[in-house]
């Protein structure tokens, strides 16, 4: 006798429900007409990559920044409607953004 049968004997009136499968919500990131700008700069002698030009909601851009930092395993921040990533990761970031459906323009270098 398995657990299901034992429970059925203890609670004869109970009818088990099928578990509901929740659908994954879409990312819902605003895709824009103008391309995002991916820049390379040096601040205090250290290389950084800056992504700017996003016209959607700040929360979407923050979640995009978090995803980029997680996928590349690097540090960074979101300030003044710009994503700042530590290091020169322009090629990887541009590829990641293109896979998400964004148009990306490389600026500088």
C-alpha positions as CSV (number, residue, x, y, z in Angstrom):
1,X,0.0,0.0,0.0
2,X,1.5,3.3,-1.0
3,X,1.1,6.7,0.5
4,X,-1.7,7.7,-1.8
5,X,-3.8,4.8,-0.8
6,X,-3.1,5.4,2.9
7,X,-4.2,9.0,2.5
8,X,-7.3,7.9,0.7
9,X,-8.3,5.7,3.6
10,X,-7.7,8.4,6.1
11,X,-9.6,11.0,4.1
12,X,-12.2,9.3,2.0
13,X,-14.0,12.5,1.0
14,X,-10.9,14.3,-0.3
15,X,-10.3,14.4,-4.0
16,X,-6.7,15.3,-5.0
17,X,-6.2,18.1,-7.4
18,X,-3.8,18.1,-10.2
19,X,-0.9,20.6,-9.6
20,X,-1.2,23.7,-11.7
21,X,1.7,24.5,-14.0
22,X,2.6,28.2,-13.9
23,X,3.7,29.7,-17.2
24,X,6.9,31.7,-17.2
25,X,6.1,35.3,-17.8
26,X,7.7,36.9,-20.7
27,X,10.6,39.3,-20.1
28,X,8.6,42.2,-21.3
29,X,11.6,44.3,-22.0
30,X,10.8,47.3,-24.3
31,X,12.5,46.8,-27.7
32,X,13.2,50.2,-29.2
33,X,13.7,51.6,-32.7
34,X,17.0,53.3,-32.0
35,X,20.1,51.1,-31.2
36,X,21.7,51.0,-27.8
37,X,25.2,52.5,-27.7
38,X,28.0,50.3,-26.3
39,X,31.0,52.5,-25.4
40,X,34.4,51.7,-24.1
41,X,36.1,54.1,-21.6
42,X,38.9,54.2,-19.1
43,X,38.3,55.7,-15.7
44,X,41.1,56.0,-13.3
45,X,43.2,53.7,-15.6
46,X,40.7,50.9,-15.5
47,X,38.5,49.8,-18.5
48,X,34.7,50.0,-18.4
49,X,31.9,49.3,-20.8
50,X,29.0,51.7,-20.9
51,X,25.6,50.9,-22.4
52,X,23.2,53.8,-22.9
53,X,20.3,55.0,-25.1
54,X,17.5,52.9,-23.6
55,X,14.1,54.6,-23.9
56,X,12.0,52.2,-21.9
57,X,11.3,51.9,-18.1
58,X,14.2,52.2,-15.7
59,X,13.1,48.9,-14.0
60,X,13.5,47.0,-17.3
61,X,16.9,48.5,-17.9
62,X,18.0,47.6,-14.3
63,X,16.9,44.0,-14.8
64,X,18.8,44.0,-18.1
65,X,21.9,45.3,-16.2
66,X,21.5,42.6,-13.6
67,X,21.2,39.9,-16.3
68,X,24.3,41.1,-18.1
69,X,26.3,41.2,-14.9
70,X,25.2,37.7,-13.9
71,X,25.9,36.1,-17.3
72,X,29.4,37.7,-17.6
73,X,30.2,37.3,-13.9
74,X,31.4,40.8,-13.6
75,X,30.7,43.8,-11.4
76,X,28.9,46.9,-12.5
77,X,26.2,49.4,-11.7
78,X,23.2,51.3,-13.1
79,X,23.5,55.1,-12.8
80,X,22.0,58.0,-14.7
81,X,20.2,55.8,-17.2
82,X,23.5,54.0,-18.1
83,X,24.7,50.5,-17.4
84,X,28.3,50.6,-16.3
85,X,30.2,47.2,-16.5
86,X,33.7,46.7,-15.2
87,X,36.0,45.6,-17.9
88,X,36.0,45.6,-21.7
89,X,33.2,43.2,-22.6
90,X,31.8,45.0,-25.6
91,X,31.8,42.0,-27.9
92,X,30.1,39.7,-25.4
93,X,27.5,42.3,-24.4
94,X,26.7,43.2,-28.0
95,X,26.1,39.5,-28.8
96,X,24.0,39.1,-25.7
97,X,21.8,42.1,-26.5
98,X,21.4,41.1,-30.2
99,X,20.2,37.7,-29.0
100,X,17.6,39.4,-26.9
101,X,16.4,41.4,-30.0
102,X,18.1,44.8,-29.4
103,X,19.9,46.7,-32.0
104,X,23.4,47.6,-30.8
105,X,25.8,50.2,-32.1
106,X,29.5,50.1,-31.1
107,X,31.0,53.4,-30.3
108,X,34.7,54.1,-29.8
109,X,37.6,51.8,-30.5
